[in-house]
Amino acid sequence: MSPRLPRYGPAARFYDLLSAERWVYRAGRLRAIALLRLSAGDRVLDLGCGTGLNLPPVMAAVGLSGAVLGVDASGAMLDGARRRIARHGWTGVRLIEADAATVDLGDEAPFDALLVTYALSIMDGWTVAFDRAVARLSPGGRIAVVDLALPTGWGRLGWPLARFACWTGGADPYRAPWRRIDTVADDVRHERLRSGHVRVVVGTVATPAMPRPAPTTPEQNGGR
């Protein structure tokens, strides 16, 4: 079990309130989902779905004919997602409690889109999890990754708060997992929000395959 996972146990019921979602992190989710250009009937893999914060905008985009598979290793976080699903009466959402690096997606694939928000920076085996999920996309499938870095520019004044936010959630602000998209996708778009604290990266997979070699010289402070 990941040493970070217990953080998402007892506090899971209060995660949405305590995570600064409304004031800081929601903007990244909404921007990523908009850039995915989802359509009615699309099938979406939400990797590290947590309490289901992505579900309202995703379900609004894919409609009753669409489907979402949420995967998360924390049963307590998934309980929050189940409550959200029940409140909205969504029938096209399925949840799996599993390690994203080992979960069997064979019967669920292929997917039209992969969405990973604020999750890769806390996952053990995140590169394996990401590459396996990408391999389950349809040709032309879209990928969106949203994650954390330390702020840049004037945002450096907020480093103490950013570090605290990453620490409380178990996130590694130096991991820069969004750079992985550059190795598997084309038409890649990088955006920075909240003075660079939130990174949104979206790309298109022509034919799912093994990732290309990553850039050999990582950029300072988490890449682009």
C-alpha positions as CSV (number, residue, x, y, z in Angstrom):
1,M,0.0,0.0,0.0
2,S,1.2,3.5,-0.8
3,P,2.4,5.4,2.3
4,R,0.3,8.3,1.0
5,L,-2.9,6.3,0.9
6,P,-3.8,6.6,4.6
7,R,-4.1,10.3,4.3
8,Y,-7.2,9.7,2.2
9,G,-8.9,7.5,4.8
10,P,-10.5,9.2,7.8
11,A,-10.3,12.6,6.2
12,A,-12.0,11.5,2.9
13,R,-15.4,12.6,4.0
14,F,-14.1,16.2,4.4
15,Y,-11.8,16.1,1.4
16,D,-13.9,18.4,-0.9
17,L,-14.1,21.0,1.9
18,L,-10.5,20.9,3.1
19,S,-8.7,20.6,-0.3
20,A,-9.1,24.2,-1.4
21,E,-11.0,22.8,-4.4
22,R,-13.3,25.7,-4.8
23,W,-10.7,28.5,-4.6
24,V,-7.6,26.9,-6.2
25,Y,-8.0,23.6,-7.9
26,R,-11.4,23.5,-9.6
27,A,-10.2,25.8,-12.3
28,G,-7.7,23.2,-13.4
29,R,-10.3,20.4,-13.6
30,L,-12.7,22.5,-15.6
31,R,-10.1,23.7,-18.0
32,A,-8.8,20.2,-18.6
33,I,-12.3,18.8,-19.2
34,A,-13.0,21.7,-21.6
35,L,-9.8,20.9,-23.6
36,L,-10.7,17.3,-23.9
37,R,-13.6,18.3,-26.1
38,L,-15.9,15.5,-24.9
39,S,-19.0,14.6,-26.9
40,A,-22.2,12.8,-26.1
41,G,-21.6,9.1,-25.9
42,D,-17.9,9.3,-25.1
43,R,-16.3,6.8,-22.8
44,V,-14.0,8.4,-20.2
45,L,-11.4,6.8,-17.9
46,D,-11.0,8.9,-14.8
47,L,-7.8,7.6,-13.2
48,G,-7.4,8.5,-9.5
49,C,-11.0,9.7,-9.5
50,G,-11.1,10.3,-5.7
51,T,-14.5,11.6,-4.5
52,G,-15.7,12.2,-8.0
53,L,-15.1,15.9,-8.4
54,N,-14.7,15.5,-12.1
55,L,-18.0,13.7,-12.6
56,P,-20.4,16.7,-12.8
57,P,-18.7,18.4,-15.8
58,V,-17.7,15.1,-17.4
59,M,-21.2,13.7,-17.2
60,A,-22.7,17.0,-18.5
61,A,-20.5,16.6,-21.5
62,V,-20.9,12.8,-22.3
63,G,-24.6,12.7,-21.5
64,L,-26.8,9.7,-20.8
65,S,-25.3,7.8,-23.7
66,G,-21.8,8.2,-22.3
67,A,-19.9,6.3,-19.7
68,V,-17.2,7.0,-17.1
69,L,-15.0,4.5,-15.3
70,G,-13.4,5.8,-12.1
71,V,-10.4,4.1,-10.6
72,D,-9.0,4.9,-7.2
73,A,-7.0,3.0,-4.6
74,S,-8.9,4.6,-1.6
75,G,-12.2,3.0,-0.7
76,A,-13.0,5.9,1.6
77,M,-12.6,8.4,-1.3
78,L,-14.7,6.2,-3.5
79,D,-17.4,6.2,-0.9
80,G,-17.6,10.0,-1.5
81,A,-17.9,9.4,-5.2
82,R,-20.7,6.9,-4.7
83,R,-22.6,9.4,-2.6
84,R,-22.2,11.9,-5.4
85,I,-23.4,9.4,-8.0
86,A,-26.4,8.6,-5.9
87,R,-27.3,12.3,-5.5
88,H,-27.3,12.9,-9.2
89,G,-28.8,9.5,-10.2
90,W,-26.0,8.8,-12.8
91,T,-26.3,5.3,-14.3
92,G,-23.3,5.6,-16.7
93,V,-20.6,5.7,-14.0
94,R,-18.7,2.6,-12.7
95,L,-16.1,2.7,-9.9
96,I,-13.3,0.3,-9.3
97,E,-11.2,0.2,-6.1
98,A,-7.7,-0.8,-7.3
99,D,-4.1,0.3,-7.7
100,A,-4.0,2.2,-10.9
101,A,-0.7,0.5,-11.8
102,T,-2.2,-3.0,-11.7
103,V,-5.9,-2.6,-12.4
104,D,-7.3,-4.7,-15.2
105,L,-9.1,-2.5,-17.7
106,G,-9.4,-5.1,-20.4
107,D,-13.2,-5.5,-20.3
108,E,-13.8,-1.8,-20.0
109,A,-11.6,-0.5,-22.9
110,P,-11.4,1.2,-25.3
111,F,-11.9,4.7,-24.0
112,D,-12.3,7.9,-25.9
113,A,-10.6,10.0,-23.2
114,L,-8.2,9.7,-20.2
115,L,-8.5,12.2,-17.4
116,V,-6.1,12.3,-14.5
117,T,-6.4,15.2,-12.1
118,Y,-4.1,15.8,-9.1
119,A,-3.4,12.1,-8.9
120,L,-0.1,11.2,-10.7
121,S,1.9,13.3,-8.2
122,I,0.8,11.1,-5.3
123,M,0.8,7.6,-7.0
124,D,3.4,5.0,-6.6
125,G,4.2,3.5,-10.0
126,W,2.6,6.4,-11.7
127,T,4.5,6.0,-15.0
128,V,3.2,2.4,-15.3
129,A,-0.3,3.5,-14.3
130,F,-0.3,6.2,-16.9
131,D,1.2,4.2,-19.8
132,R,-1.2,1.3,-19.2
133,A,-4.2,3.7,-19.2
134,V,-3.0,5.3,-22.4
135,A,-2.7,1.9,-24.1
136,R,-6.5,1.5,-23.5
137,L,-7.4,4.6,-25.5
138,S,-9.0,4.4,-28.9
139,P,-7.0,5.8,-31.9
140,G,-7.5,9.6,-31.7
141,G,-8.2,9.4,-28.0
142,R,-7.6,12.5,-25.9
143,I,-5.5,12.7,-22.7
144,A,-5.7,15.4,-20.0
145,V,-3.4,15.6,-17.0
146,V,-3.8,18.2,-14.2
147,D,-1.3,18.3,-11.4
148,L,0.7,20.5,-9.1
149,A,4.0,22.3,-9.2
150,L,5.5,25.1,-7.1
151,P,4.3,28.5,-8.3
152,T,6.6,30.7,-10.5
153,G,7.2,34.4,-10.9
154,W,5.4,36.5,-8.2
155,G,3.7,33.2,-7.2
156,R,6.9,32.2,-5.5
157,L,5.7,34.3,-2.6
158,G,3.1,31.6,-2.1
159,W,5.6,28.7,-1.9
160,P,5.0,28.1,1.8
161,L,1.3,27.6,1.1
162,A,1.9,25.5,-2.0
163,R,4.4,23.3,-0.2
164,F,1.9,22.8,2.7
165,A,-0.9,21.9,0.2
166,C,1.3,19.4,-1.5
167,W,2.5,17.9,1.9
168,T,-1.0,17.5,3.3
169,G,-2.1,15.7,0.1
170,G,1.1,13.6,-0.2
171,A,1.9,15.2,-3.6
172,D,5.4,15.6,-5.0
173,P,5.6,19.1,-6.5
174,Y,8.8,18.2,-8.3
175,R,7.5,15.2,-10.1
176,A,6.1,17.0,-13.2
177,P,4.0,14.0,-14.4
178,W,2.4,16.1,-17.2
179,R,5.7,15.8,-19.1
180,R,4.7,12.2,-19.8
181,I,2.1,13.3,-22.3
182,D,4.9,14.6,-24.5
183,T,6.1,11.0,-24.9
184,V,2.8,9.5,-25.9
185,A,0.7,12.1,-27.6
186,D,0.7,14.7,-30.4
187,D,-0.9,18.1,-30.6
188,V,0.1,18.6,-26.9
189,R,-1.0,21.8,-25.2
190,H,0.5,23.1,-21.9
191,E,-1.2,25.6,-19.8
192,R,-0.4,27.1,-16.4
193,L,-2.9,28.4,-13.9
194,R,-2.6,29.9,-10.4
195,S,0.9,31.3,-11.1
196,G,2.1,27.9,-12.4
197,H,0.9,26.0,-9.3
198,V,-1.6,24.2,-11.4
199,R,-0.5,22.6,-14.7
200,V,-3.0,21.5,-17.3
201,V,-1.7,19.4,-20.3
202,V,-3.8,17.9,-23.0
203,G,-2.9,15.8,-26.1
204,T,-4.2,13.4,-28.7
205,V,-3.0,9.8,-29.2
206,A,-3.0,8.8,-32.9
207,T,-2.3,5.2,-32.2
208,P,-1.8,4.0,-28.6
209,A,1.7,2.5,-28.3
210,M,4.8,2.4,-26.1
211,P,5.9,5.9,-25.0
212,R,8.6,7.7,-26.9
213,P,11.8,8.6,-24.9
214,A,11.2,11.4,-22.5
215,P,13.3,14.6,-22.9
216,T,16.8,14.1,-21.5
217,T,17.1,17.5,-19.8
218,P,14.3,18.2,-17.4
219,E,13.4,21.8,-16.9
220,Q,13.7,23.5,-13.5
221,N,10.8,23.4,-11.1
222,G,8.7,20.8,-12.8
223,G,9.1,21.3,-16.5
224,R,6.9,23.4,-18.7
